[in-house]
Structures are given as C-alpha cells and as structure tokens.
Amino acid sequence: MIVQAAVGLSMLGGAVHGAFHRNSFLFGSVLGHLPTRERKVALTFDDGPNPEATPRILDTLREYGVHATFFVLGRHAERWPAIVQRVAGEGHQIGNHGYFHRKLHFKSPFYVKRDLGLGKRAIERAAGRTPRFFRAPHGFRNPWVSAIAESLGERTIGWTLGVWDSDRPGVQAIVDRTVEGARPGSIILLHDGDGYNADGDRTQTAEALPGIIEGLVERGYEFVTLPTR
C-alpha cells in the first residue's frame, strides 16, 4: 500500500508539473531558454495587440533597432488587425496565443484545436503571415496542447523570466525586475495586452521598455529573436 501510494503521489506530482510549469517537457517539447550561454536575450510580449500599448512598444523597438516576438490573441487580432499587420511589417516574429485566452490544462482536444485554429486563422488574416510559435495562456498545458500546436506548424514556447508586469507594479519595478533578473539566454515575458480585457491598461510596460533595453545593453546584452527549431 505504501509503495502504491508513493507511486500515485509521484504520478500526481508529475502531472501537476506538466500542467502548470510553463517549461515542463512532460507534456511535450517546449523552449523555455535560448540555446546559448552568451549574453543574449529575447523579448516576448503576450496578449496583444492593444491600441494604446502595442504601438508605443513598436515605436520604442524601432527606435532602438530591436526585434521581439509578439504572441497575439486571435480575438484581439480581429479587433485591431492593422496593429498586427504593423508588427509583421516591422520584422517582428508573431506567435499564436490562442483565440479566447483560456487556461488549457483542463480543456479537451476539441477545444484546444478550435482555440488554436481560430487564433491561427485570425493572425493569418491580419498579418498575412502564418505564426510559427505558440505560447499557452499562463503556460498551462495538458498532454495534447503541444501536439496540436505542432500539427499547426507552431513550436511551443515557454519563458525564462516573467516580471509580473501585468500586475502594474510601477514602471521602475518592471525595469528593475527585468534588468536584474535577466541571464544569458533568457526568454523574457512581458505583456502588450490584457488577455481578459481588450482595453486593459498596459502602458506601464510600454513606458518601461526604454529603460529595459538601455539597462540590458549597459550590462552587455544583445537582443535576439526565437529560433524556429
């Protein structure tokens, strides 16, 4: 009985890790860190586009000559397709963040396939480009999420450093958490939109971005985009 209980707890622990840890390989391959030890980092933005924050973020990236990856929500892409088109036109990578922004760890294969498929289609219509990456909302997955993403031609991406900018802790806090927390190969998670409120305020992130870029450059970091494989 003790052995059976231990095995059961071990299996439960593994399932919890696979579902809730953004970089767990238990439920399929996921890229959570750049394949380098050099002082290179990748900026990624979730939940956009947003009519206030995303254009400001794009302006800053253009000013500093930095390219990033935007994980776009399908329903937001339908609302603001011109912004998604601008993201693509300025050379940034575009990833699929699904359509509805629902946590996927308890969702059926049918739901996941529909959510990802609708997101992909909305992005293609807005950007004229097929997304090559997928990030699950909150990083939550189940055994079929990454497999479905792969069937759509999308590599699942996690992240190395999240700074909780979505909580709006203040511009300087976002800058400090990002600059202090970055390490060689970090995939940095920021938010240019709000997955639960299309008009949500992400201006703190937009205002923090110049300080993030300047702070990381001062520490010798180079900005890169995500590898396709």
N, C-alpha and C positions, 0 to 999 in steps of 0.2 A: 504493500500500500504506500509506504514511504517513497519507494522508487517511482511508482506510478504518479504520485503527487508531484514529485520533483520534476519528472518528465513533463507533466502537464503544465507546471508553472514555467518551465523553460520554454515550452512551445508558446504559451501565452505571452511571455516576455518578448519572444522573437516577433510574434505577430504585432504586438504593440509598437515595437521599434520600427518594424517595416511600415506600419500605417502612419506613424506620427513623426518619425525622424526624416527630415527632408532629404538626407543623403544616404539613407539606408539602401543597400543593394539587395535586401531580402526579397523585395517585390520588383526587381528588375534593375538594369543598369541605370545609373544617374550620375551626372557630372556635378560634383559639389566643390571642386577645386581645380584651378587651371593646372595643366600638366607641365609645370615649370617650378624651379626654385629661384628663378631670377625675380628681381623687384618689378614684377608686372602684376597689374590688377585689371579686372573687368567690371565696369559699372553696368548694372542692370536696373531696370525700372518696371514695376508691376502696376497693373490695374488701370492703366490709361486707355485711351487718351482722356485728358481733362482740358477744357477750353482755357483755363487760366494758367495752370502749372506747366502743362506739356510744351506750349510754345515758348515759355520763358526758359525752360530747361533746354530746349533745342537751340535757342539763341545763345545760351551760355556754352553749350557743347561746340557750336560753330565758332564762337569767339576764341575758344581755347584749342580748337583743332582736335577735339576728342570725339571718338565714336563709341557708342554704347549699344546695349541690347534692350529693346522695349518688348515686354510681354503684355500683349494687347488683349483686352477683353472684347469679345465679339460684339456684345450689345453696345459697348461704348464706341467701337469702330463704326457701327451702323449710324450712330448719332452724330459723330464727328469724323466722317471719312476723309475730309481734307487734311486733318491733322495727321492721320495715319499715312496719307499719301506724302505729306511733308517728311515724316520720319523716314520713309523709304527713299524718297528723293534725295535726302541729305546723307545717304550712305550708311545709315544705322541698320543694325540687324533687327529683325522682327520675329518675335516668338508668339506662340499661341498660349493664352492663359484661360482658354475655355470661353464659353459664352455667358454663363449665368453667375460665375464666381460662387459656386457651392463647394463645400468640402466633399471630397470624392471618396473618402476611405470607407464609407458605408453604402456607396452607390452601386447599382447594378451595372453589368457590362453594357446593357442597352442604354442606360442613362449616360454613362461615361462616353460611349461612342457618339451619342447625339450631341452632348455638350461640346466635345472636342471638334466634332464635324461642323457644327454650326459656327463655332469660333473660327475655324479654319476658313470656312466659306466667306464669312464677314470680312476677315482680314484680306483675303484674296480680292474681294470686290473693291475694298477701299484702297489697298496698296498696289494692286496689280502684281503681287508677289506671293508666292507660297511660303508660309512660315516653315522654318527648318528646325525650330526648337519648341519645346513645351515645358511649361512650369505649372505644377498643380497649385491651386489656391492653398495657401498656408503650408504647402509642401506635403499635404496629406494624400496618401495613395493607398491602393489595395492591389491584389495580385494581377489585375488586368489593366490598370491605368497606363503604365509604361508600355505594355504590349500594344495597346490600342494607339497610343501616340506614335509608336514606331511604325505601325501599319499605315499611318498617315504621313510617314516620312519625317517625323519630328523626334529629335533627340531630347530626352528628359533632362532638365537642368534643375539642380538644387541651388544652394548658395553656401558660402563660407562665412560671411559676416552680414548679419542683419542688425540694424541700429534702431529699430522701432521708431522710425521717423513718422510712421502712420499715426502714432500717438500724439504727434505735435508737441514734443518736449521743449521746443525752442530751437531757433536757428543755430546758435552756438553749440548746443548739446548735440545736434545732428552732425555738425562739423567735427567736434571733438571725438565723438564715438566712432566716426568713420576713420578719421586720420589715425587715432590711437589704436584702433582695432585691426587695421589692415596689416596683412602679412604677405610676403611673396606668394603669388598665385591666388590671392583672394578673389572670389566672385562676390561682389558687394551688392546687397539687395537694398534698393530704395524704392520709393513709390511716387509716380507722377499722377496717379489717380486713386480713387476710392472704390473698392470693389462692391461696396454696399450702398453707395450714394454717388450717382454720376456727377453731381455738382459738389462733391466733398472738397474740402479745403486742403490742398497740398502745396500751398505757397511757401510754407516753411522749408520744404525740401528744395523748391526752386531757388529760394534765397540762400540756402546753404551750399548749393552746388559750386559756386566760385571758390568758396573757402575750402571745400573738399578737394577740388582739383589743385588749387595752389598749395594746400598743405601736403598733399601726397607728392606733388612734384618736388617740393622742397626736401622731402625725405628720399628723393631719388627714384620714385616710382614712375613707371611708364604705363599708359593706358592701352589695353588691347581689347579685342572682341573675342567671342567664344569660338572655340574650334568646332568645326562641323562634325568631326569624328576623332 
